[in-house]
Amino acid sequence: MNTFYLQSLHTSLRWILGVALMIGSQTTFGQISGKVYRDFDGNGIQTSQDPEEPGVAGVQVEALVGPGATSIITTTDKDGQFSFSAAQIPAGTSVKIMFTSLGKAYFTGPKGPQSHTTLQFLTAPSAKAHLGIVYPDEYCDTRSPNMITSCFVNGDPMGGGSSGEGVALIMFPYNASGIPGDANFPPVDMGKNKDVGSVWGIIYHKKAKKFITAAILKRHTGFGPLGTGGLYLTDMETKVTQPYVDLKTLGIDTGEDPHSGLSASMLDPSLDSATIGEIGKLSLGALTMSLNGERLFFTNLKDRKIYSIYVGPDLQTPAQDSVRSYTIPNNCAEPGDFRPWGMKMYRGDIYVGTVCSGETNRDSSALSASVFKFNPNEINPVFTEVLSFPLTFRRGSPDFTDGCIRHYWSAWDDMYPEPCNSPPHFALNPQPILSDIEFDVNGDMILGIMDRFGHQSGKENYNHDGSATYTGFSGGDLMRAALKEDGMYEIENNGKAGDLTGCGEGNGEGPGGGEYYCGDDWVFYGKVAHGEVNMGALVYLPGSGEVISTVMDPISSPDNDIYESSGWQAYKNMGENAGQVTREFVVYDYRYAGTFGKAAGLGDLVLACSAAPIEIGNRVWMDKNMNGIQDAGEPGIPGIVVTLHDMVNSGALLASTTTDKDGEYYFTKDNVPGGLKYKYAYELRINLAQDTVVFNSLTPGPKNVGNPMSDSDGELILNSPVPSTPNGKLAAMSADEAYVKISLTTGDMGENDHAYDFGFGVESDLTLITDSITVCSGEPTVLLAQVGSVQPTDSVMFVWYTTPPMTQDEKINGGTVLGKVKPDATGLASLPNVIFPLNTTGDSARFLVCALLLSADTTLLGTDTGSATVNPIPVAVATVNDTLTCTQRIVQLTGQSSLPNSTYTWTGPNGFTSNDSIASATAPGTYVLSVTSAQGCIAREDTAIVIEELFPPQLPLPFISICEPVSSVQAPPINKGQEWYTGFSNPSALSIDPIANTVSGLNVNGTYWVKLREGICFSYDSMQITRNPALLLADSVVVLCSPKQVNMAEYIPKYQTLLNPVWYKDSLGGEVLPSENQTITQNAVYKLIAQNENGCPDTATIQFQFVAILSTAKLVAYPSTCLGSVPQADGYIVLEDVSNERYDLVQGATYTGTATYATASEVPANGIVRAGLTSPAQPTLYTVRLFTDSDCFMDLHVTLQPADCACNVLCVPVSIQKRTK
């Protein structure tokens, strides 16, 4: 029961209202506007750079204007801006602004100078309706957080030598650039090679302040102590690295270690050849984390699945029963080509990158990449392919040394390539892995493509057989995919991604002839030496405007003194110079021992941003109409002390704050010692004995009556009876006797909650007794109200409203009056026979009902509010599914109700009853259905009539035509439930099969009579049998010597008399030919199916065979010999490698003779087909045609050269010596 007097506001509250009206009257322009933006650093101020905080489009903004709460809705534009015009919201009007549809995984940002909450109260005009929103995973407390990566060290980390002492984990600030040194971003060592071995995947756990690294298989460097399934922990504060979990102990098979022959020294080369073919096929790929940091996800390269383990908020040891696996759809034409790696959690979904490697057939044309997304919180997650594109485009070459240029990706190859330069020293074979995924502020996807060969090779290390040492190159890529309106993505094309254009348009390196990110090259001695330098690991700081990618040789030094290096480059994402490199940083170069040079020497990158803090609170306000909803024009109450209590520790007081001039209060990291804890139980309390409450005679309003964003949440707690005071105030209560509380559990990182509001009103003595009634539509009811102090002239009027009344006039005149009565001597007002509006919907209708206490002059003395729920009357529908027949002796009655969870009652002939919605009937007649809803409302009855129809059975096929040579005819089966009977004089004796329900023996043409029985019905009927002659088609074999156009009808006798001929290639049911005319170019089989005039079918086969022609015969010409300088007439032409063929020889380049096999000459035993030839003056062509006995032939050509009988000149060296005296 919630009662109040409108006129009882204290002076201080009238002052609040007066100030609000005065502010609204100072300007003549009526307008409300503002902006919604991404608050990356959580300071409540929008900035245009560092961070660049863009506006958010598509947020719904609703303005509830004035006392009548007129609703006006708009949405933010592409810049996040919105406005309501002066015509919509006149100057001086109070307005309530509500922001909804913030976007998946977004929350209200912290309260700040330029960011309020999703519920705001303003007076027009105002241009300050701003809202900052946060996606907690994008929050970063500094613009230069620490960044961690892994370094690969040559050799066996567990061998006890220098390899194990090498640095494997390092940390730099995000804004690092140039070359590291004591005075320029010196690196911080976070772990040695012996602690972790080769690791690539890295993820930072913000709550535990530790980062996790995952094992990777890389040639020439070994695994850490946990092997192929190793995960390791590094404490950011202590910089101590230790093993976390071996995934194999959780039942996850990550493969066996193929390494062999690794040296404990980082300076020694190694063979390790068994590892070459296993790169990307075992151990682990990328890591990502659930938004709450409690579940770790990783790609298992061994079985090509995603796994997750529960690690909790503090990185507890995972249990085997926490393991979950997710099977990624294999979209490759060759299933064995499917290879996953990269992964990213983004707004609650996980995105995973895969490639089709082309490895099965070593087919680079089969190369493609895809990105799938799925929601890991679903019981049965569904993967959706959001991006797919081929990897067959031309791109920059990882190296431009002569012989080393590779402008295209290669299919995955398990063999080590040949060296590509001279003298042999360099090796490269770029093979794609989609290794990393990031998302820009506009939702575009940024992709890191790793070169697999970077992990198959090393620096100055052995090739596959140990015969020489080489240096490998890693030429990956950096790409962008634009977000489309349907939520799918489209890969960049000619340097454009959506409506953005990068710097590589038209440079010939990327899909469509250009690339978005174009600065990925390295210049050495004034020439581009590497055209692709990316290594496939990305990191993105939201609001920075750039993405960082690991690269080989990041700096092109004017002095050409930085090489065999690795580090990273920052690329601008959007705007002017988009795609260009903005800065570079070198992690190591040729001076660092034991590194991998250009061969993928670094792992993934991760930022160590703090966990997003949270804040709670919002508003304490004067609920003038005591409806429990914050309405426009209802002011906040300043000076109210709100306390925060720890409910895990018995309600201990943690902090307190006081509402400001707008009645707002917040608990944040700034006023709660240690900040608010995540997912923690607290209470907010307002002590009702404090001065502001007592002085203003405030009483708590109703709670949880509407939208949680705008209703009151306070619950009144009384620890002793309310004292009896003349006006019923709670002022006499002590601090531990009464308070209003809100019990809550905080959200997770960054999940701010500004929906904790307290509403207060002023007390009254009118109570609506029937404050919550429920009736069926059209049913009369009684309304009761109790008046505390009854005056003879007072009356109580009962009213219902479609919308909550905001003013006194709306309360009296804005609703539908149900009736007006005078209270009796006890103060009880009773209104009988009240009927609310009929409810014809399918849902319950709720009406706001008020009891108004009126004086004789209709002054409103008090009100109380309640509700009436009018439940709909169900609509009953009765149906029957069938008719009773000879065999169908049971039909189904179906009862339906317009309302769910109704109950049913059937009545019918012969005392039939049933309480099921579906019932069975066996007798004709009328069946009556009665339906009662779950709320007890009874429907009007409906009926279903069951009809009985009896029809005698008939033969399914009275006329049967058959084709010879069938000796006995079987009639088709009759219907189920029917039976055959014979015994008549028929042309031949009949035989009945009662199992198959058929009759046979109809061997002679004529009419056959039978008797049929079906259920309770029977009849006589006849069948006419006609026997037709069969169609007999003959097969044929056709021999061809050369390709020929044939008409296959010529090989089928009487083809023109056939009906419905159909030709098939190879076999019946195969490819249907459009005509019988075909060009035969090779051995072929064709099938024909056709019918005669009686419809009898048959098939024929035509087989075309080509006779093999000589394929090894050779024609050789021997020129004339010489006698001195005179050529002789003894030249000849010979046929070699022939057997039974005949020939005809002509002079010339083509055959011009007319011979056939019958007239051609037999080849002599010695093969000489022309002898005694004189030496021609010029080379002379001859052509011979060879014939087989089937007149197939082939032509051979030879040239007879002139004899060379000139005298040969012999040169003799001569020595001349000068003689002196």
BELPE-V995282 format. One record per backbone hydrogen bond with DSSP energy under -0.5 kcal/mol. CO is the residue of the C=O (numbers start at 0). NH is the residue of the N-H. Records with the same first field share a line. If there is no record, write none. Layout:
CO = NH  NH
This chain:
1 = 864
3 = 862
4 = 7
5 = 8
9 = 12  13
10 = 14
11 = 15
12 = 16
13 = 17
14 = 18
15 = 19
16 = 20
17 = 21
18 = 22
19 = 23
20 = 24
22 = 25
23 = 26
27 = 29
28 = 30
30 = 124  125
31 = 83
32 = 128
33 = 81
34 = 130
35 = 55
36 = 38  132
37 = 39
38 = 41
39 = 139
43 = 113
46 = 52
50 = 52
51 = 53
53 = 37
54 = 56
55 = 58
58 = 75
59 = 99
60 = 73
61 = 63  97
62 = 64  71
63 = 95
64 = 69
65 = 68
69 = 64
71 = 62
73 = 60
75 = 57
76 = 79
79 = 35
80 = 76
81 = 33
83 = 31
84 = 88
89 = 92
92 = 123
93 = 65
94 = 96  121
95 = 63
96 = 119
97 = 61
99 = 59
102 = 105
106 = 133
111 = 114
114 = 111
117 = 98
119 = 96
121 = 94
123 = 91
125 = 32
127 = 129
129 = 115
130 = 36
131 = 108
132 = 38
133 = 106  135
134 = 137
135 = 138
144 = 173
145 = 607
146 = 171
147 = 605
148 = 169
149 = 602
154 = 156  221
155 = 158
160 = 163  164
161 = 165
162 = 165
163 = 193
165 = 192
167 = 150
168 = 189  190
169 = 148
170 = 187
171 = 146
172 = 175
177 = 585
180 = 183
183 = 180
186 = 188
187 = 170
190 = 167  168
191 = 194  195
192 = 196
195 = 223
196 = 198
197 = 215
199 = 603
200 = 213
202 = 204  211
203 = 205
204 = 208  209
205 = 610
208 = 235
209 = 204
210 = 233
211 = 202
212 = 231
213 = 199
214 = 283
215 = 217
217 = 220
219 = 154
220 = 217
221 = 197
223 = 226
225 = 228
226 = 229
228 = 246
229 = 214
230 = 243  244
231 = 212
232 = 241
233 = 210
234 = 238
239 = 234
241 = 232
244 = 230  246
245 = 248
246 = 249  251
247 = 250
250 = 252
251 = 253
253 = 282
259 = 271
262 = 155
263 = 162
264 = 267
269 = 461
271 = 274
272 = 275
274 = 277  278
275 = 278
277 = 280  281
282 = 300  301
284 = 200
285 = 298
287 = 296
289 = 292
293 = 310  311
294 = 289
295 = 308
296 = 287
297 = 299  306
298 = 284  300
299 = 303  304
303 = 327
304 = 299
305 = 325
306 = 297
307 = 323
308 = 295  310
310 = 315
311 = 314
318 = 321
319 = 322
323 = 307
325 = 305  327
328 = 330
332 = 334
333 = 336
334 = 337
336 = 356
338 = 354
340 = 285
341 = 352
343 = 345  350
345 = 348
348 = 345  350
349 = 373
350 = 343
351 = 371
352 = 340
353 = 369
354 = 338  356
355 = 367
356 = 411
357 = 361  362
361 = 363
362 = 365
363 = 366
366 = 390
367 = 355
368 = 388
369 = 353
370 = 385  386
371 = 351
372 = 383
373 = 349  375
374 = 377
377 = 380
380 = 382
383 = 372  385
385 = 488
386 = 370
388 = 368
393 = 509
396 = 530  531
400 = 403
405 = 397
406 = 394
409 = 431
424 = 470
425 = 419
426 = 472
429 = 409
430 = 451
432 = 434  449
433 = 341
435 = 447
437 = 445
439 = 442
443 = 439
444 = 480
445 = 437
446 = 448  478
447 = 434  435  449
448 = 476
449 = 432  451
450 = 453
451 = 454  455
452 = 455  456
454 = 218
457 = 459  471
460 = 469
467 = 462
469 = 460
470 = 426
472 = 474
473 = 475
476 = 448
478 = 446
479 = 491
480 = 444
481 = 489
483 = 486
487 = 483
489 = 481
492 = 495
494 = 501
495 = 492
496 = 499
499 = 496
501 = 504
503 = 506  514
509 = 512
510 = 493  513
512 = 507
513 = 493  494
514 = 503
515 = 502  517
518 = 520
521 = 528  529
523 = 526
526 = 523  528
528 = 399
529 = 521
532 = 551
533 = 475
536 = 549
538 = 547
539 = 541
540 = 543
542 = 51
544 = 572  573
545 = 540
546 = 570
547 = 538
548 = 568
549 = 534  535
550 = 566
554 = 556
556 = 559
560 = 562
562 = 589
564 = 552
565 = 586  587
566 = 550
567 = 584
568 = 548
569 = 581  582
570 = 546
571 = 578
574 = 577
576 = 579
577 = 502
578 = 517  518
579 = 571
582 = 569
583 = 177
584 = 567
585 = 179
587 = 565
588 = 591
590 = 592
591 = 594
593 = 153
595 = 598
597 = 473  599
600 = 151
603 = 149
605 = 147
606 = 608
611 = 749
614 = 752
615 = 666
616 = 755
617 = 664
618 = 757
619 = 636
620 = 622  759
621 = 623
622 = 625
627 = 711
628 = 630
630 = 633
632 = 634
634 = 621
635 = 637
636 = 639
639 = 641  658
641 = 656
642 = 684
643 = 653  654
644 = 646  682
645 = 650  651
646 = 649
648 = 651
651 = 645
654 = 643
656 = 641
658 = 638
659 = 662
662 = 619
663 = 659
664 = 617
665 = 667
666 = 615
667 = 670  671
670 = 672
671 = 674
676 = 679
679 = 681  745
680 = 646  647
681 = 743
682 = 644
683 = 741
684 = 642
685 = 739
686 = 689
689 = 692  693
690 = 694
691 = 695
692 = 697
693 = 696
696 = 762
698 = 760
706 = 709  710
709 = 629
711 = 703
714 = 740
715 = 717
716 = 718  738
722 = 724
724 = 727
729 = 732
733 = 736  737
736 = 718
737 = 687
738 = 716
739 = 685
740 = 714
741 = 683
743 = 681
746 = 678
747 = 750
749 = 751
750 = 746
752 = 616
754 = 756
755 = 618
756 = 712  713
757 = 620
758 = 700
759 = 622
760 = 698
761 = 4
762 = 4
764 = 787
766 = 768  785
768 = 770
770 = 866
772 = 868
774 = 870
775 = 778
780 = 833
782 = 830
783 = 768  769
784 = 828
785 = 766
787 = 789
790 = 793
794 = 853
795 = 820
796 = 851
797 = 817  818
798 = 849
799 = 815
800 = 847
806 = 810
807 = 811
808 = 812
809 = 813
814 = 816
815 = 799
818 = 797
820 = 795
823 = 826
826 = 786  828
827 = 823  829
828 = 784
829 = 831
830 = 782
832 = 834
833 = 780  835
837 = 839
838 = 872
844 = 846  869
846 = 848  867
847 = 800
848 = 865
849 = 798  851
850 = 852  863
851 = 796  853
852 = 860  861
853 = 794
854 = 857
858 = 854  860
861 = 852
862 = 3
863 = 850
865 = 848
866 = 772
867 = 846  869
868 = 774  870
869 = 844
870 = 776
873 = 875
874 = 897
876 = 895
878 = 893
883 = 948
885 = 1015
886 = 888
887 = 884
890 = 892  920
891 = 880
892 = 918
893 = 878
895 = 876
898 = 901
899 = 933
902 = 931
904 = 929
905 = 913
906 = 927
907 = 910  911
908 = 911
911 = 907
913 = 905
914 = 903
916 = 894  918
918 = 892
920 = 890
924 = 945
926 = 943
927 = 906
928 = 941
929 = 904
930 = 938
931 = 902
932 = 935
936 = 932
939 = 875
941 = 928
943 = 926  945
944 = 946
945 = 924
946 = 883
948 = 950
957 = 1023
959 = 1025
961 = 1027
962 = 965
968 = 970  1000  1001
974 = 977
976 = 1014
978 = 1012
980 = 1010
983 = 985
990 = 999
991 = 993
992 = 996  997
996 = 973
997 = 992
998 = 970
999 = 990
1000 = 1002
1005 = 1024
1006 = 986
1007 = 1022
1009 = 1020
1010 = 980
1011 = 1018
1012 = 978
1013 = 1016
1016 = 1013
1018 = 1011
1020 = 1009
1022 = 1007  1024
1023 = 959
1024 = 1005
1025 = 961
1027 = 963
1030 = 1032
1035 = 1102
1037 = 1104
1039 = 1106
1043 = 1045  1079
1045 = 1047  1077
1046 = 1049
1047 = 1050
1048 = 1051
1050 = 1052
1051 = 1054
1053 = 1056
1054 = 1057
1058 = 1090
1061 = 1088
1062 = 1072
1063 = 1086
1064 = 1066  1070
1066 = 1069
1070 = 1064
1075 = 1047  1077
1077 = 1045  1079
1078 = 1080
1079 = 1043
1083 = 1103
1084 = 1065
1085 = 1101
1086 = 1063
1087 = 1099
1088 = 1061
1089 = 1097
1090 = 1058
1091 = 1094
1095 = 1091
1097 = 1089
1099 = 1087
1100 = 1035  1102
1101 = 1085  1103
1102 = 1037
1103 = 1083
1104 = 1039
1113 = 1115  1135
1115 = 1133
1116 = 1118
1117 = 1131
1120 = 1127
1121 = 1123
1122 = 1124  1125
1124 = 1126
1125 = 1122
1127 = 1129
1130 = 1172
1131 = 1117
1132 = 1168  1169
1133 = 1115
1135 = 1113
1140 = 1162
1141 = 1186
1142 = 1160
1143 = 1184
1145 = 1182
1155 = 1159
1160 = 1142
1163 = 1166
1166 = 1134  1168
1169 = 1132
1172 = 1130
1179 = 1199
1180 = 1147
1181 = 1197
1182 = 1145
1183 = 1185  1195
1184 = 1143
1185 = 1193
1186 = 1141
1187 = 1190
1191 = 1187
1193 = 1185
1195 = 1183
1197 = 1181
1198 = 1200
1199 = 1179
1202 = 1204
1208 = 1210
